[in-house]
Amino acid sequence: MKKKVNQYEYNQHRKEMKRIQNQKPSINDLDISVRLYNILKENQVSTIDELLTKSVSDFLRMKGFGRKCANEIEQLYEDKGWEFSTK
C-alpha cells in the first residue's frame, strides 16, 4: 500500500535534497594525514573542487609539501580515479 505524502513533506524533502546537492564536498571528508590536511588548509584549499584544480607544480610550491605528501596525494588521486590539472 502506498503512503500518501502531503505537499509540505514533499517540499521539505526537495529543499533538503537541493541543499545537499549544493554543498561542496570538503577535504574534511577525505582520508588524509593531518600534515597534508594542514598544508592544504594553509594554502586555502578547503573543497575537493579546489583540490582538483591544482597541478603537480602547484602542490610542490606549497610550503611544507614534500615527498611524503606527494606520495600521499598521488595515492589519493589514484584511489579516487582523479587526474591532476594540467594548467
N, C-alpha and C positions, 0 to 999 in steps of 0.2 A: 504494500500500500504506500503510495506516495504521500509525503508530508508536504502540506501546502505552506510555502514560505511567504510571510507577509512582506509588503513592499519596503517597510522600514528595515527589516533584517537584510533584505536583498541589497538595498542601497548601502548599508553599513559594511556588508561584506565586500562590495565593489570598491568602496573607498579604501578599505584596508588593503585590498589587493593592489590598488594603484599606488598606495603609499609604499608598499613593499617593493614594487617594481621600480619606483623612482629612487629608492635608496641605492647609493653607490656602494658596492662591496668594499669593505675596509681591509687594510693589510692586517688588522687585528684578527681577521678570520683565517689567516694563513698560519701554517705550522712552520714558523721560522724562529731562529735563535733570537734571544734578547739583543745581542750585539747587532745583528742585521736589522732588527726592528728599530732600534735606537738610531742607527745610521740613516735609515730611510726617513724616519720622523724628523731628524735633524736637517735633512735635505728636502723637507716639505713634500714628501711622498706619503700620502695617507690613504689613498684609494688604489685599488687594483688597476683601475684605468690609468692613473698616473704612473704606476709601476710599469705598465705595458708600453708607455710612450718613451721609456728610457732606452738608450742604446748601450752597448757594452762600454763604449768610451765614457758615457755619462756616469755609469756606475764606477768606473775606475778613477774618475776625477773626484769622487766623494771622499771626504776626509774620513780616514779610518777603514775604508773599504779595501781589504787586502785579499790575499789568495784564498783564505778560508771562506770569506764572504762570497767571493767569486764562485767558488765551488758550490756553495750552498744555493746561490741564486741560479746557477746553471742547472743544478739538480731540480730545483723548484720548477723552472721553465720546462724542463724535460718531462717531469711528472705530470704537469698540467697540460702539456701539449702546446705551450705558448712558444712564440718566436720573438727574438729580440727585435726592437725597432731598428731600422736601417737609416735613420735620419742623419 
